């Protein structure tokens, strides 16, 4: 029973990240793999990469240096 709830929790986390990527139009990973086939950790990595792409570096407030 506990194993099922842990699996369910992991599936929910994975589906949440997957939905966020799909909402932003991401269907393939950086390596060209379908995101539906990626693990939770790989999906998190792709979401982080996408968040970096959203930063507008042309604005002074968003510059790192």
N, CA and C atoms as a LAMMPS dump frame, in Angstrom:
ITEM: TIMESTEP
0
ITEM: NUMBER OF ATOMS
195
ITEM: BOX BOUNDS ff ff ff
-5.0000000000000000e+02 5.0000000000000000e+02
-5.0000000000000000e+02 5.0000000000000000e+02
-5.0000000000000000e+02 5.0000000000000000e+02
ITEM: ATOMS id mol type element x y z
1 1 1 N 0.826 -1.197 0
2 1 2 C 0 0 0
3 1 3 C 0.873 1.265 0
4 2 1 N 1.901 1.286 0.835
5 2 2 C 2.772 2.457 0.902
6 2 3 C 3.527 2.624 -0.411
7 3 1 N 3.956 1.517 -0.994
8 3 2 C 4.675 1.588 -2.267
9 3 3 C 3.794 2.195 -3.351
10 4 1 N 2.519 1.863 -3.332
11 4 2 C 1.598 2.42 -4.318
12 4 3 C 1.442 3.921 -4.155
13 5 1 N 1.403 4.404 -2.921
14 5 2 C 1.249 5.844 -2.713
15 5 3 C 2.527 6.584 -3.112
16 6 1 N 3.682 5.964 -2.905
17 6 2 C 4.95 6.572 -3.324
18 6 3 C 5.003 6.634 -4.844
19 7 1 N 4.617 5.541 -5.501
20 7 2 C 4.583 5.524 -6.961
21 7 3 C 3.612 6.558 -7.5
22 8 1 N 2.472 6.678 -6.867
23 8 2 C 1.479 7.662 -7.289
24 8 3 C 2.033 9.074 -7.139
25 9 1 N 2.712 9.339 -6.038
26 9 2 C 3.295 10.654 -5.798
27 9 3 C 4.349 10.973 -6.861
28 10 1 N 5.21 10.003 -7.191
29 10 2 C 6.226 10.198 -8.22
30 10 3 C 5.579 10.455 -9.583
31 11 1 N 4.528 9.715 -9.894
32 11 2 C 3.82 9.919 -11.161
33 11 3 C 3.202 11.304 -11.234
34 12 1 N 2.656 11.772 -10.11
35 12 2 C 2.041 13.099 -10.089
36 12 3 C 3.093 14.182 -10.31
37 13 1 N 4.259 14.035 -9.678
38 13 2 C 5.331 15.017 -9.866
39 13 3 C 5.804 15.017 -11.312
40 14 1 N 5.993 13.839 -11.883
41 14 2 C 6.441 13.73 -13.27
42 14 3 C 5.423 14.342 -14.22
43 15 1 N 4.147 14.049 -13.994
44 15 2 C 3.099 14.59 -14.861
45 15 3 C 2.987 16.106 -14.742
46 16 1 N 3.224 16.651 -13.562
47 16 2 C 3.191 18.095 -13.376
48 16 3 C 4.256 18.773 -14.23
49 17 1 N 5.488 18.256 -14.162
50 17 2 C 6.59 18.84 -14.936
51 17 3 C 6.344 18.63 -16.429
52 18 1 N 5.862 17.462 -16.806
53 18 2 C 5.55 17.171 -18.202
54 18 3 C 4.507 18.146 -18.737
55 19 1 N 3.461 18.398 -17.965
56 19 2 C 2.422 19.353 -18.38
57 19 3 C 2.976 20.757 -18.551
58 20 1 N 3.872 21.167 -17.652
59 20 2 C 4.481 22.505 -17.762
60 20 3 C 5.267 22.634 -19.067
61 21 1 N 6.018 21.6 -19.411
62 21 2 C 6.778 21.631 -20.655
63 21 3 C 5.859 21.657 -21.868
64 22 1 N 4.816 20.852 -21.84
65 22 2 C 3.886 20.814 -22.967
66 22 3 C 3.163 22.149 -23.141
67 23 1 N 2.819 22.802 -22.023
68 23 2 C 2.177 24.121 -22.086
69 23 3 C 3.069 25.137 -22.792
70 24 1 N 4.372 24.97 -22.661
71 24 2 C 5.324 25.901 -23.267
72 24 3 C 5.748 25.457 -24.663
73 25 1 N 5.119 24.406 -25.154
74 25 2 C 5.385 23.958 -26.515
75 25 3 C 6.602 23.07 -26.668
76 26 1 N 7.13 22.575 -25.566
77 26 2 C 8.3 21.703 -25.618
78 26 3 C 7.818 20.265 -25.81
79 27 1 N 8.247 19.629 -26.886
80 27 2 C 7.868 18.243 -27.156
81 27 3 C 9.079 17.33 -27.28
82 28 1 N 10.259 17.914 -27.426
83 28 2 C 11.494 17.133 -27.561
84 28 3 C 12.54 17.665 -26.59
85 29 1 N 13.379 16.771 -26.102
86 29 2 C 14.473 17.17 -25.211
87 29 3 C 15.582 17.811 -26.026
88 30 1 N 16.598 18.3 -25.352
89 30 2 C 17.751 18.873 -26.028
90 30 3 C 18.449 17.84 -26.913
91 31 1 N 18.313 16.574 -26.559
92 31 2 C 18.932 15.504 -27.335
93 31 3 C 17.998 14.98 -28.428
94 32 1 N 16.81 15.569 -28.566
95 32 2 C 15.88 15.173 -29.608
96 32 3 C 14.936 14.049 -29.23
97 33 1 N 14.928 13.675 -27.964
98 33 2 C 14.071 12.58 -27.506
99 33 3 C 12.686 13.127 -27.141
100 34 1 N 11.655 12.353 -27.422
101 34 2 C 10.283 12.724 -27.067
102 34 3 C 10.202 12.887 -25.549
103 35 1 N 9.654 14.002 -25.068
104 35 2 C 9.645 14.252 -23.62
105 35 3 C 8.748 13.271 -22.864
106 36 1 N 7.821 12.638 -23.549
107 36 2 C 6.966 11.655 -22.885
108 36 3 C 7.762 10.429 -22.428
109 37 1 N 8.946 10.238 -22.981
110 37 2 C 9.775 9.08 -22.655
111 37 3 C 10.814 9.376 -21.582
112 38 1 N 10.908 10.631 -21.139
113 38 2 C 11.942 11.031 -20.187
114 38 3 C 11.546 10.707 -18.748
115 39 1 N 12.556 10.534 -17.917
116 39 2 C 12.329 10.331 -16.486
117 39 3 C 11.989 11.674 -15.831
118 40 1 N 11.591 11.601 -14.579
119 40 2 C 11.278 12.817 -13.831
120 40 3 C 12.5 13.734 -13.75
121 41 1 N 13.662 13.172 -13.47
122 41 2 C 14.886 13.971 -13.361
123 41 3 C 15.221 14.636 -14.697
124 42 1 N 15.068 13.912 -15.784
125 42 2 C 15.346 14.476 -17.106
126 42 3 C 14.339 15.575 -17.45
127 43 1 N 13.094 15.382 -17.058
128 43 2 C 12.074 16.408 -17.308
129 43 3 C 12.376 17.677 -16.526
130 44 1 N 12.804 17.517 -15.268
131 44 2 C 13.166 18.695 -14.464
132 44 3 C 14.291 19.464 -15.132
133 45 1 N 15.277 18.771 -15.659
134 45 2 C 16.399 19.404 -16.347
135 45 3 C 15.91 20.204 -17.551
136 46 1 N 15.01 19.626 -18.332
137 46 2 C 14.473 20.317 -19.506
138 46 3 C 13.666 21.548 -19.088
139 47 1 N 12.952 21.467 -17.975
140 47 2 C 12.174 22.61 -17.494
141 47 3 C 13.095 23.747 -17.051
142 48 1 N 14.196 23.413 -16.415
143 48 2 C 15.171 24.432 -16.017
144 48 3 C 15.751 25.113 -17.251
145 49 1 N 16.111 24.322 -18.252
146 49 2 C 16.639 24.903 -19.486
147 49 3 C 15.623 25.844 -20.124
148 50 1 N 14.366 25.45 -20.126
149 50 2 C 13.314 26.295 -20.697
150 50 3 C 13.167 27.591 -19.912
151 51 1 N 13.281 27.517 -18.598
152 51 2 C 13.153 28.737 -17.791
153 51 3 C 14.282 29.716 -18.091
154 52 1 N 15.482 29.197 -18.376
155 52 2 C 16.591 30.076 -18.753
156 52 3 C 16.325 30.747 -20.095
157 53 1 N 15.666 30.053 -21.003
158 53 2 C 15.37 30.631 -22.314
159 53 3 C 14.365 31.781 -22.21
160 54 1 N 13.562 31.794 -21.163
161 54 2 C 12.542 32.827 -20.999
162 54 3 C 13.102 34.139 -20.487
163 55 1 N 14.283 34.117 -19.923
164 55 2 C 14.881 35.331 -19.365
165 55 3 C 15.286 36.262 -20.497
166 56 1 N 14.833 37.488 -20.43
167 56 2 C 15.151 38.485 -21.447
168 56 3 C 16.43 39.207 -21.034
169 57 1 N 17.557 38.8 -21.583
170 57 2 C 18.836 39.378 -21.175
171 57 3 C 19.058 40.776 -21.739
172 58 1 N 18.199 41.21 -22.64
173 58 2 C 18.358 42.552 -23.185
174 58 3 C 17.988 43.616 -22.148
175 59 1 N 17.167 43.262 -21.169
176 59 2 C 16.794 44.207 -20.126
177 59 3 C 17.915 44.296 -19.102
178 60 1 N 18.229 45.498 -18.668
179 60 2 C 19.299 45.697 -17.698
180 60 3 C 19.056 44.952 -16.39
181 61 1 N 17.815 44.856 -15.967
182 61 2 C 17.501 44.196 -14.706
183 61 3 C 17.803 42.702 -14.745
184 62 1 N 17.854 42.116 -15.921
185 62 2 C 18.07 40.675 -16.041
186 62 3 C 19.502 40.286 -16.388
187 63 1 N 20.368 41.252 -16.487
188 63 2 C 21.767 40.942 -16.817
189 63 3 C 22.475 40.373 -15.597
190 64 1 N 23.377 39.458 -15.829
191 64 2 C 24.098 38.822 -14.742
192 64 3 C 25.358 39.587 -14.381
193 65 1 N 25.87 40.376 -15.288
194 65 2 C 27.099 41.118 -15.027
195 65 3 C 27.07 42.449 -15.702
